[in-house]
Amino acid sequence: MGGREPLRDDLVAVARVARTRGTRGEVVADLLTDFPERFDGLERLIAIAPNGDLHALIVADHWFHQGRLVLKFVGYERIEAAQSLVGCTLAVPEAECVPLGEGEFYEWQLQGCRVETVAGEELGRVRAVWHTGGTPNLIVDSTREHGRDYLIPLAEEICIEIDVGRKLIRIDAPEGLLEL
């Protein structure tokens, strides 16, 4: 698994600008991707301002310093210009996401997936993936009458089919899991 959630339509967050750096328009950003190498050769990013405005950015240079990403953009030559980027989320189009291997997927691809049992009984839709230090869990908003949400371990022996194209996750729930 990797990556983060889509932000607007087909945009996927890869970093968030934390502050300016120096006086030549550089910014320091926190990574929001499991693939820092994706910045090698990256020419463009989309800045999403806190108010939702979008701005296309051309990457002039990037490097890593103390676990954070430092970026220099074309047209941002002074600290005053770079200050406008602080707080922005930096994104790429979904089509430019790093390809994953067979059976791998991004967490944001799971959100909204329909969850059903092997018997075809619909349980609900995935709201989020919750990390607790061990096996991640799917938080599933119930479509059943009782309205109780489900916490489903994202383990191969339970989530026996994940089809992000069809937005479907089929589970083989061990006894008692759905009663918790």
N, C-alpha and C positions, 0 to 999 in steps of 0.2 A: 504494500500500500504506500501511497505517497501523495504529496501535493495538498492543496487546500481547496476551499470551496469556490464555486463560481460566484462572481460578484454581480455582474449585470449581463444578462443574456449569456453570451459565450465568452466572457472574460474570466480568467483565473488568476488569482493573486499569487505573486511570486516574492514580493518584498513590501515593506512599509518604511517610509522615510521617517527616521527618528529625529535627525538634527542636521544642521549644516556642519561643514568641516572646512576650516581655513577661510581664506578670503577670496578664493578663485572660483566659487560657485559649486564646490563639491558637496555632496550629501552623504550621510551615513545612514544605511538602511538595515533593518532586521530582516533576515531571510524568512520567507513563508513557504519554502519549497524544500523537499527532500533531495533536490538535485542542484546543488550550487554550481556544478559544471555547466548548467544550462545557460549561464551568462557569457560563456566563451563564445564569441562570434555573434552574440545577440546585438542587433542593430537598433531595434525599436522597442519601446515600452509605452504603455498607456498609463498615465497618472489619473487616478480617481480621487478627486478632492473630497474632503469630509462632507461637503454639501452635494456631492454627486456629480459635479462637473467633470468632464473628461478632457484630457490634454494629451496629444501625441508627443512623445519625447524621442529624440535621436540620441543613442548612447555614443558618447565620444570615447569613453574609457571606463574601466571598472577594475577593482582589485579588492582583495580581502585583507582586513586589518583587525586583529584581535577578535576573530570570530564574527565580524560584521562585514557587510558589503559597503564599499565606498564607490560611488558613482559620479561621473562627470557627464553632463549632457550638453549637446550643442546648443548655443544661445544662452546658456546660464554661466556667464563669465564672472559674476560678482556675487558676493554673499547675499546681497539684497534680493537678487533674482532667485537664488537657491532657497531662500527663506520661504518663498511661496509654495515650495514642494513639501515642507515639513508637515507631517500628518497625512500625506497622500499615500494611498495604496498603489503599488506598481503592479501592473497586470500584463498578461499576454493573451491573445486570442486562444480559445480552447484548442483550435486546430494546431497550435504551435506547442502544445504540451509535450513533454518528453514521453516517447512511446514506452509503454510498459510491456512486460513479457506475458506469456500465456497465463491466465488465471490471476493476473494482478490487475488492480484497479485503483483509481483515486477515490478517496473518501467522499468527495463531493458527488461522485457518480452514483453512490449508494443512496444519497438523500433523495427522498421521494419514491424510492423503489417500493413496489407492492410486496408484502411478505405473506407467504401462504405455506401451509403445511404440505407434506407429501400427499395427503389425502385431498388436497385442493381447497381446503378451508382458508379463506382470507382472514388474516389477523390484523392487518393495518398497513401503514406506510412508515418507512424509515424517516425519522426526524433528524437524527444525528448519530455520529459514532462517538462513543464515550471511551476514553482511555483511562484505565485505573492502575496501570503499571503491569498488569498481566495481559491476558487476552482482551482485545478491544470488544466492546459490546455495542450492539445496535439498539438504539432507543426507538421503539416502534409505537407510534400513535395508533391506538386500537380503533378498529371499525366495528367492534363487537358491541352488543347492547350494554354490557357492564361498564364500558368506557375506560377501563384500566389499561394503562400503557404496559408494554412488555420490554424486558431487558433480555436480549438474545445474544449469547456469546458468538462472536464472529470467528468461529472455529470450523474447519473443514468438515468435521464429523457431524456438526449441527447444521451449518449452512451448506447444504449439499449441492445447491445450484445457485450461481450468481450470474445473471444475465443482464448486464447494465444496458445493453441495447434495447431489450424488451422491458427494462425497469422492473425486473422480477427477481426475488430471492425466495427460493424454496427451502424450507427447513424440515429436518427430521428431529423433532424435539424429544429429548429424553423425558421419561416419565416425571411429572411434577414441575417441569420448567414453566409451563404456561399457567400454572396455578400460583406461582410465586408473586 
